[in-house]
Amino acid sequence: MNQTMTLRHWPVLLLTAALFGSSFLFINIAVKEIPPLSLAAGRALLAVPIGLLMLRAIGLRLPRLGRAWLPLIVLGIFTAAIPYAAIAWGQRHIESGLAGILFGTIPVFSVVLTPLLARDERFSSGRILGALIGFAGVVLVIGPKALGGLDGQLLGAGVTLGAALAYALGAIYARTKPDIHPAQMTAGQLVVASIVLSAGALAFDTPWQLEPSLAALGAVAWTAVLSTALPVILLFWLIRNVGATNASIATFFMPVVAVALGALLLGEQLPWQAFAGLGLILLGALAVNGVIPGLRSSQAADGRAG
C-alpha cells in the first residue's frame, strides 16, 4: 500500500528539512579545523545523550545486547556513520550549498530502490518521471561547468552522492522494521554510529592533538543537537506514517535551506547550473509526490493495477 501525505504531515516534513539543511552550514565551519572523521564522531557522540533522554522521556529503553541490536547496527551504519563521515569529507572539496543539493538526491535513489526492496510499494509512472527529472538535475549540478572541472570537487561530489545513497538505503530498511519505535531507532543508530566513527577517528585523526576554536566546537554542537538528534526522530516518524518515499521528500527542501544559508552567511556563489539543477530536483520532488497535475491520476492508476 502506498501511503500519502496529508496536511498535518507537511509542517513536520518542512521542519525536518530546515533542521537537516542547516547542518551543511555548520559542517562547513567545523571541517576547516576538525578532520572529517573526528567531526562526524563528535556529531554522533554529542547527539547520543539527546537521543537517550528522549527515549527515557517517553518511557522506552534500548534493547538488551543480542539479535535485537542487528537492525540498529544496520541503521547506525547506513543512516549515520557513512553519511556523517562522507558529508564532512565532501565539504572539504565542495561548498555547503552544493553539498546540500547533492544530498537532496535521496528521493531519486529512494524512488528507484524502494519498490525493489519493500513489498508494499511499487513503481509508478509519476514517480519514475520524478526520479528521471531529479537525476537530470544531478547531472546538471555536477557537470564540469558547475564544478569548474576540478578533480577534487568532482570526487567531493561523488562522495556526497554516496552519502545520499547510503541514507536512502537506511531509510528504506527502517520502514521494514515497524516494531521498532522511532525514538529507539534514533538512539540506537546514534550509539552505533558514535562507536564506529570514534574508532575511525582514533585510528586515523589523532583527535587528542586537535585545538579547534570555540566557533568550530559550537558548530559541531549545533549539528549534533539541532541538525541530527531532533530531525532524525522526526524523519523516522515520517517514514512510519507516510512511507520511505514520501518521507524522503524532506530532502528536496533541505537543499533550499543549505543554499540560502551558504549564500547569506558564508557568501557562497554557486554557478547558474547549480541553481538550474536544484530547480529540476525540486520539480522531481513534486512529480514523486504526485503533486504535478496529470501525474496524480497516473500514480493512482498504477496503484490499482496491482
Buried (B, 14 or more C-beta within 10 A) or exposed (E): EBBEBEEEBEEBBBBBBBBBBBBBBBBBBBBBBBBBBBBBBBBBBBBBBBBBEBBEEEEEEBBEEEEBBEBBBBBBBBBBBBBBBBBBBBBBBBBBBBBBBBBBBBBBBBBBBBBEBBEEBBBBBBBBBBBBBBBBBBEBBBBEEBBEEEEEBBBBBBBBBBBBBBBBBBBBBBBEBEEBBBBBBBBBBBBBBBBBBBEBBBEEBEBEEBEBEEEBBBBBBBBBBBBBBBBBBBBBBBBBBBBBBBBBBBBBBBBBBBBBBBBEEBEBEBBEBBBBBBEBBBBBBBBBBBBBEEBEEBBBEBEEEE
